[in-house]
Amino acid sequence: MSTENHFDLIVIGGGPAGYTGAIRAAQLGMKVACIEKRKTLGGTCLNVGCIPSKALLDSSEHYHYAKSKLQKHGVVVGDVQLDLGAMMKRKDTVVRQLTNGIAGLFRKHKIEYILGHGKLAGAEGGAQRVTVETEAGPRYITGSKVLLATGSDVAALPFLPFDGKRVISSTEALEIPEVPKHLVVIGGGVIGVELGSVWLRLGSKVTVVEYQDRILPGIDKQAGNELYKALVKQGMEFKLASKCLGAQQEGQWLVVEAEELATQNKFKLECDYVLVSTGRRPYSQNLGLETVGLSTNKLGQVETDAHYQTKAPGIYAVGDLIAGPMLAHKAEEEAIAAVEIMAGQAGHVNYDAIPSVVYTWPELASVGASEEELKAKGIEYKVGTFPFMANGRAKAMEETEGLVKIIAHAKTDRVLGVHIVGPRAGDLIAEAVTVIEYGGSAEDIARTSHAHPTLAEVVKEAALAVDKRTLNL
């Protein structure tokens, strides 16, 4: 067994789970190799997902703010114009800086970065064998342990295949060379409403076709409805409880055909771009799973035990490849826990304290259980809500849409879920995550001093509302 080509840990995948797990393993003294087929590290998240989409969301919000909100603050500007090329260039710069930063961290921690497609190739002398298809030809390495962190890919619709030009995925939606006249979005989940928001702010007509009777299925219904109202107010159109049937090119337009589920009435939408955002699927193909006796379930996931160990000794899997929400931070925490377990430590992830954020404006952030989940489980609870409209800082900012909702156990007062729709909800949710992580109560939040005037005071007031004792409403 070649020492040069043998590692304590081989990580397949250089996204949030892969690079984070590789760095943590190196910190713990392991000799680590990380295999990534993309020419830059960071995976979907940094290259064509979380980071570029948030760059465009922020840029488009600045544009919208300058056009429609600055005047209320007494700031009068001239004719505001869009330079889409400059906006895209800035987005690409942000991505490049961050991906280069990960490469720098790999050098710092002496992690060997191997560019190529990695796949399992069976066991060899008590170690796992991995083949890497590189530009220079195949390379064979071995590892005492292997961490599968290959992430996920966009899910296609068989009756509406991607063409990369007019029928696009979230990847191409970050690179549209013009502001669409009419963008039809298939799927009212997180990706659909976020990318729809970008192009809506930049001047597109946006219509979302969603199969369910509400957007963001799975999110607390009251919170989802609050965001829905805000997006409708901004001009986003929704065709809820409707099924897309396909699309045909007719002259210069794409014509999307859909059907209302309740009435079976068909309708058509003329557009120049269709964004299909109906979910993602684990990237589990062509990984050589069969060489170590592994297979995937019906969802394409690799199954593991509570310690992220697969049925094959020495092989672990984390992130989008296994069950659970497809969130970058969830994947990172799993990778850290898996690596620490490999090192004999007590790695652990509290899945009740994994937040999720929808980066529209206003933002929507959640952690813990929704009301609907608690009702289904028969758990008694109490609820406190408080609107941003009654908050001094929100008034000063001219950002008063939304509310904070805290759900606590009816008897113990332990916080079970927190849902925020409003300005900077993604930042405000961190307090709720900490309280849930430590088993705190609504009273704990209510008794904690929150700086005045801040948006965080809405969280405190919602906690007071659980006990029906708000101070400012």
C-alpha positions, 0 to 999 in steps of 0.5 A: 500500500503506497504511503503517498496514496494512502490517507486516514480519510478520503472525502468525496465531494468538496461542497459545504459538507465535504470541505468542512469535514476535510478541514475538521479531520485535518484539525484532528490530525488526520491525513486527508484527501478531498476529491471534487469534480468541479474545478472550484471548491465549494460545491453547488452552494458556493458555485451555483446555489446559496452564495450567487443567489444571495448575491443577486438577491442583495443586489436586486434588493438594492436596486428595488430599494433605490427605485421605490423606497429611498424617497420615503427616507428623504433621499431623492435620486435621479433616473435609476438604471439597471446594469445587469452585466455589472450585477452579474460580474459582482456576483461572480466576484463574490463566488470566486473570492469564497471558492479561492478562500476554501482552496487557501484553507486546504493549503493551510491545513495540508489537505490534498485537493484532487480534481476529478470524479471519485468513486468507490472501488472496493476494499484493499487490505483493510482499507477502502480503495477509491478511483479518481478519474482526472484529466491526466488519467485514473488515479488510485488511492486508499483510505482508512475511512471514506466520507461520501459528501457528494450533495445533490442535483436539480430534479428534472420534470420528464414532461418539461426537460431542461434545455439550458436556454429557455427551460432552465434550472436554478443554475441557469436562472443565475445567468440569464443574460436579460431581464425576462419579460415574463418568467414562469416558475414551476414550484413555489418552494424556497428556490422558486420564490427566491429566484422569482424575487430576484427577477421580479425586483429587476422588472420581470413579470413573475408567475409561480405555478405550485401544486400545493394550495400554498407556497413553501409546503412544510413551513409553518402555515401562518408564517408561509401565509405572511410571506405569501401576502408580502410577495403578492403585494410586491406583484408576484403572481401565484397559480396555487393548487395547479399542475404544470402539464408541459410547455411548447414553443409558439413563435417567440414565446414559450407557452406553459400549459397547466391545470387547476387541480380542483376544477381540472380547468386548463390554462396557458401562460405565455412567457420567455423563460420557464424556471423549473424548481421542483426540488433536488435529488441526491447525487448518488449515481456513479459512486461505485456503491455496489463495489462495497455492497451499498445501494440507495433507497427509493429517494436515491439516498444512502442509508446510515446509522445514527453515527453516519456510518453506512453498512460498509465498514469505514464508509460514512455519508452525510449531507444531501446524500442522506435523509433530512433537509437539504441545507448546507448548514445541516450538511456541515454539522453532519460532516463535523459530527461524522469526523469527530466520531471517526476520531473517537469523540462524541459528535452529535447533531440536534435536528430540532435546532436546524434553522431554515431561511427563505431569503426573500424580502421580507425574509422567512426563518424557522427553527423547530416544529410548526403548529401543524406538526405539533397538532399531528403529534397531539402535543399541547402547545401555546403560541405568542406572536408579535408584529414588526409593525409595533417595533420602533426599529422596524418603523425607523427602517420603514420595514414593518411587514411580518411577525415573530411567532413562538410556540412553547409547550403548554405545560413546561413552556419549553420552546418548540418552534420559532417562525419569523417573517420580517426584516433580517429574519435569517439573523434573528433566528439565531437566538431561537436556535440557541434557546432550543439547543439548550432546552430553554423556555419562552420565559427565558427569552422574555426575561433576557434583556434585548437592546433597544431599539432593535429588531430583536425586541420583536422576539422578546415581545413574542415570548411575552405574548406566549404568556399574554403579557406583551408590553408594546401592543 
